[in-house]
Each structure stands twice: as C-alpha cells, then as structure tokens.
Amino acid sequence: MSAPRLYAGFAVATAFFTRIPVTMPARCAGRLADAAWAFPLVGAGIGGVAAFAFLLVQLLGLGDWPAALLAVLAGLAMTGALHEDGLADTADGLIGGHDRDTRLAIMRDSRHGTFGVLAIVLSVLLRASALAAIGEAVHAGLALIAAHAASRAALPVAMRALMPARTEGLGAAAGRPRTPLAIAALAIGMLITLAALGPARGAIAFGLAGAAVFAMGMLAHRRIGGYTGDVLGACQQLGEIVMLLTAAAR
C-alpha cells in the first residue's frame, strides 16, 4: 500500500472516529471500509489522550476516581460520544422493540429511552470503576490504549461477517471491508493489546472482548437481521468495557 493511500485511510478513520479536523482528498471521503486497517491505530490515539488525562489528574493529587472519570470524559470528548450514542440506540431498539421494523425505527430515533440512558450510565461507571481499581497511572494508561485499540479492531470483522440491517444509513454507507483489511485491523489491535497488557493478560482480554463483540453481533443478527452504525457503536463499547475490566482483574 502506497504512502498516499496509507495517509488517506488513516485520515478517513480519524475523521470518522474523532472530532479532530482532518484534511483529506475529496475522493477518499466516505470510504470508511477501505480505512478498516486504521481503526485500531486511531483507537490507540484516543486511548493515549485518555491515558494522558488520567496521568495529569493523578499528578494533581485528585485521586483515582476523579482520574478515572476524567479519563473516560477525555475519550468522550475525543469521539463526541459517537459510540455511546450507538450503545444507547441499540439498547433501546433491541430491548424495547417487539419486531424488526419497530426495533430499527427506535434505533433511528435520536431520542434516548430508559434502556439507552441506563446503558450509557452503566458503560461510564464500569469503565471508570475498572480504571479506579487499576489505580496506577502507567498501567491504567496502557489499559486505556489497549481497550480503545482492540475494541475498534473488532469492528471491521463484524462489518465483514454480518450484513447491513437496512439498505440506507451509516452501516450500509460504510461498506464492507475486504477480508485482508479486516484481518490487518484485528492483527494490529492484537499486537497493541499484547504489547500494552503483556502476552497472558493481553490474550485473555482480547479473547474476552472478541467474545463480547461476537455475542452482540449474533444478537443483532437475530433481532434486526444484521448490523447498523448503532450496533457497531455498541460493539465498541462492549469491547472496551470488557478489556478494561479484564485489565483491572487481580
């Protein structure tokens, strides 16, 4: 892959997953599936920002819980709560809907219901509690980098394995990554995880996160016939939560 294509792929992934303003060639706009290999790298960058926030708050002497909550907030600021919004819509739709069409209609609605609000609250609390349990800034920072990278590395595999649940919308517009790109994303995410958490814990965390994403994908397949952009957001959130909880386990 040439340098311009590498830059273009990284730029597309950065523009989609973060609020960072990115200049990229017009021909690359919207080709998210072609940037699949860069998902875990952009995720690692987001995790790095969250890790810096955790370290800074601890250096100020504010304690583990403020550091953990502000690290999660830093990640939210970087992404504009993109994945949390998807998690909420998915929870509302898959739990609250009675049939496929109703579930998809609920997920399309920008308003969040009870299940969606509860899902966001639980996501923030679980991630923050895991980071607070880790406590030590270096280990928490490495866990954040691994969790953000690995949880996004799984998305191209889900996009490849499942079909879009509808013909329009973000999931369909993103396209289906080619198999080599999905494999590359998974490999990059795994390497980052193993380097950050160590071979044993990293392999366990990556495997458990993959199992959580797989379960989410199977549930979406059964309930709505495939994935949407919201389902991918929910997959990312589940993967990140499981990674951080595994990193925090004694």
C-alpha positions as CSV (number, residue, x, y, z in Angstrom):
1,M,0.0,0.0,0.0
2,S,1.5,3.4,-1.0
3,A,2.1,6.2,1.4
4,P,-0.7,8.4,0.0
5,R,-3.2,5.5,0.4
6,L,-2.0,4.9,3.9
7,Y,-2.4,8.6,4.8
8,A,-5.8,8.6,3.1
9,G,-7.0,5.6,5.1
10,F,-5.7,7.0,8.4
11,A,-7.3,10.3,7.6
12,V,-10.7,8.8,6.9
13,A,-10.7,6.7,10.1
14,T,-9.6,9.8,12.1
15,A,-12.3,12.0,10.6
16,F,-15.0,9.4,11.4
17,F,-13.9,8.3,14.9
18,T,-12.8,11.6,16.3
19,R,-13.6,15.3,16.4
20,I,-10.2,16.1,15.1
21,P,-10.4,18.3,11.9
22,V,-8.7,16.3,9.2
23,T,-7.8,17.4,5.6
24,M,-8.1,14.6,3.1
25,P,-8.6,14.2,-0.6
26,A,-12.2,14.5,-1.7
27,R,-12.1,11.1,-3.4
28,C,-11.5,9.5,0.0
29,A,-14.5,10.9,1.7
30,G,-16.9,8.3,3.0
31,R,-14.8,5.3,2.1
32,L,-14.8,4.0,5.7
33,A,-14.5,0.3,4.8
34,D,-11.3,1.0,2.9
35,A,-9.8,2.5,6.1
36,A,-10.6,-0.5,8.2
37,W,-6.9,-1.3,8.9
38,A,-6.5,2.1,10.6
39,F,-9.3,1.6,13.1
40,P,-7.2,0.2,15.9
41,L,-4.4,2.9,15.3
42,V,-6.9,5.7,15.7
43,G,-8.3,3.9,18.7
44,A,-4.9,3.7,20.3
45,G,-4.5,7.5,19.8
46,I,-7.9,8.1,21.5
47,G,-6.7,5.8,24.4
48,G,-3.5,7.8,24.6
49,V,-5.3,11.0,25.1
50,A,-7.5,9.4,27.8
51,A,-4.3,8.0,29.4
52,F,-2.7,11.4,29.5
53,A,-5.8,12.8,31.2
54,F,-5.6,10.1,33.8
55,L,-2.0,10.8,34.5
56,L,-2.5,14.6,34.7
57,V,-5.3,14.3,37.2
58,Q,-3.2,11.9,39.4
59,L,-0.3,14.3,39.2
60,L,-2.6,17.0,40.6
61,G,-3.3,14.7,43.5
62,L,-7.0,14.4,43.0
63,G,-7.2,10.6,43.4
64,D,-8.1,7.5,41.4
65,W,-11.8,8.1,40.9
66,P,-11.6,11.6,39.6
67,A,-8.7,10.5,37.4
68,A,-10.8,7.6,36.1
69,L,-13.9,9.7,35.4
70,L,-12.0,12.4,33.7
71,A,-10.1,9.9,31.6
72,V,-13.4,8.5,30.4
73,L,-14.6,12.1,29.8
74,A,-11.5,12.7,27.7
75,G,-12.4,9.8,25.5
76,L,-15.9,11.1,25.1
77,A,-14.6,14.5,24.1
78,M,-12.3,13.0,21.5
79,T,-15.1,11.0,19.9
80,G,-18.1,13.2,20.5
81,A,-19.8,10.3,22.3
82,L,-20.2,8.6,19.0
83,H,-20.1,5.0,20.3
84,E,-22.1,5.8,23.5
85,D,-24.9,7.2,21.3
86,G,-24.8,3.9,19.3
87,L,-24.9,1.9,22.5
88,A,-27.9,3.8,23.8
89,D,-29.8,3.5,20.5
90,T,-29.0,-0.2,20.3
91,A,-30.2,-0.9,23.8
92,D,-33.4,1.0,23.2
93,G,-34.1,-0.8,19.9
94,L,-33.0,-4.4,20.7
95,I,-34.6,-4.5,24.1
96,G,-37.6,-2.2,23.7
97,G,-38.8,-3.2,20.2
98,H,-41.2,-6.0,19.5
99,D,-40.4,-6.7,15.9
100,R,-37.6,-6.0,13.4
101,D,-39.2,-2.9,11.9
102,T,-40.1,-1.4,15.3
103,R,-36.5,-2.0,16.5
104,L,-35.0,-0.3,13.5
105,A,-37.4,2.6,13.9
106,I,-36.5,3.0,17.5
107,M,-32.8,2.9,16.7
108,R,-33.2,5.6,14.1
109,D,-34.9,7.9,16.6
110,S,-32.3,10.4,18.0
111,R,-34.1,10.5,21.4
112,H,-32.9,8.0,24.1
113,G,-35.3,6.0,26.2
114,T,-34.9,4.3,29.6
115,F,-32.8,1.4,28.3
116,G,-30.5,3.7,26.4
117,V,-29.9,6.0,29.4
118,L,-29.2,3.0,31.6
119,A,-26.8,1.6,29.1
120,I,-24.7,4.8,28.9
121,V,-24.7,5.2,32.7
122,L,-23.5,1.6,33.2
123,S,-20.9,2.0,30.5
124,V,-19.3,5.0,32.1
125,L,-19.5,3.6,35.6
126,L,-18.0,0.2,34.6
127,R,-15.1,1.8,32.7
128,A,-14.4,4.3,35.4
129,S,-14.6,1.7,38.2
130,A,-12.1,-0.5,36.3
131,L,-9.7,2.4,35.9
132,A,-10.0,3.4,39.5
133,A,-9.4,-0.3,40.5
134,I,-6.2,-0.3,38.5
135,G,-5.1,3.0,40.1
136,E,-1.5,3.1,38.9
137,A,-1.2,5.7,36.1
138,V,1.1,3.7,33.8
139,H,-0.9,0.5,34.0
140,A,-4.2,2.4,33.6
141,G,-2.8,4.3,30.6
142,L,-1.7,1.1,28.9
143,A,-5.1,-0.5,29.6
144,L,-6.8,2.5,28.0
145,I,-4.7,2.3,24.9
146,A,-5.3,-1.4,24.6
147,A,-9.0,-1.1,25.2
148,H,-9.6,1.7,22.7
149,A,-7.4,-0.1,20.0
150,A,-8.8,-3.6,20.4
151,S,-12.5,-2.5,20.6
152,R,-12.2,-0.8,17.3
153,A,-10.1,-3.6,15.8
154,A,-13.1,-5.9,16.1
155,L,-15.4,-3.6,14.1
156,P,-14.1,-4.5,10.6
157,V,-14.6,-8.2,11.4
158,A,-18.2,-7.5,12.4
159,M,-18.8,-5.4,9.3
160,R,-17.4,-8.3,7.2
161,A,-19.2,-11.1,8.9
162,L,-22.6,-9.5,9.1
163,M,-24.8,-7.8,6.5
164,P,-26.2,-4.3,6.9
165,A,-29.7,-4.5,8.5
166,R,-31.0,-1.9,6.1
167,T,-30.1,-0.6,2.7
168,E,-29.5,3.0,3.8
169,G,-27.9,4.6,6.9
170,L,-24.4,4.6,8.2
171,G,-23.9,0.9,8.4
172,A,-24.7,0.4,4.7
173,A,-22.9,3.6,3.6
174,A,-19.7,2.5,5.2
175,G,-19.4,-0.6,3.0
176,R,-17.9,-4.0,3.8
177,P,-14.1,-4.1,4.4
178,R,-12.1,-6.5,2.3
179,T,-11.0,-9.6,4.2
180,P,-7.3,-8.6,4.2
181,L,-8.2,-5.2,5.7
182,A,-10.3,-6.8,8.4
183,I,-7.5,-9.3,9.2
184,A,-5.0,-6.4,9.3
185,A,-7.1,-4.5,11.7
186,L,-7.5,-7.5,14.0
187,A,-3.8,-8.2,13.9
188,I,-2.8,-4.6,14.7
189,G,-5.3,-4.5,17.6
190,M,-4.0,-7.7,19.0
191,L,-0.4,-6.6,18.8
192,I,-1.2,-3.3,20.6
193,T,-3.1,-5.3,23.2
194,L,-0.3,-7.8,23.8
195,A,2.3,-5.0,24.0
196,A,0.3,-3.0,26.4
197,L,-1.1,-5.7,28.8
198,G,1.5,-8.4,28.4
199,P,1.1,-11.7,26.5
200,A,-1.0,-13.6,29.0
201,R,-3.4,-10.9,30.2
202,G,-3.5,-9.3,26.8
203,A,-4.5,-12.6,25.1
204,I,-7.2,-13.2,27.7
205,A,-8.5,-9.6,27.4
206,F,-8.5,-9.7,23.6
207,G,-10.3,-13.0,23.5
208,L,-13.0,-12.0,26.0
209,A,-13.6,-8.7,24.2
210,G,-13.9,-10.6,21.0
211,A,-16.4,-12.9,22.6
212,A,-18.5,-9.9,23.7
213,V,-18.5,-8.4,20.3
214,F,-19.4,-11.7,18.7
215,A,-22.3,-12.1,21.1
216,M,-23.5,-8.5,20.3
217,G,-23.3,-9.3,16.6
218,M,-25.3,-12.5,17.0
219,L,-28.0,-10.7,19.0
220,A,-28.2,-8.0,16.3
221,H,-28.4,-10.6,13.6
222,R,-31.3,-12.4,15.3
223,R,-33.2,-9.2,16.3
224,I,-32.8,-7.0,13.2
225,G,-31.1,-9.2,10.6
226,G,-27.6,-7.6,10.7
227,Y,-25.7,-4.6,11.8
228,T,-26.2,-0.8,11.8
229,G,-23.9,2.0,12.7
230,D,-25.5,2.0,16.2
231,V,-24.8,-1.8,16.6
232,L,-21.1,-1.1,15.7
233,G,-21.0,1.5,18.4
234,A,-22.5,-0.9,20.9
235,C,-19.8,-3.5,19.9
236,Q,-17.1,-1.0,20.5
237,Q,-18.5,-0.1,23.9
238,L,-18.8,-3.7,25.0
239,G,-15.3,-4.5,23.8
240,E,-13.8,-1.5,25.6
241,I,-15.6,-2.3,28.9
242,V,-14.5,-6.0,28.8
243,M,-10.9,-5.0,28.1
244,L,-10.8,-2.6,31.0
245,L,-12.4,-5.0,33.4
246,T,-10.0,-7.7,32.4
247,A,-7.1,-5.4,32.8
248,A,-8.3,-4.5,36.3
249,A,-8.8,-8.1,37.5
250,R,-6.5,-9.2,40.2
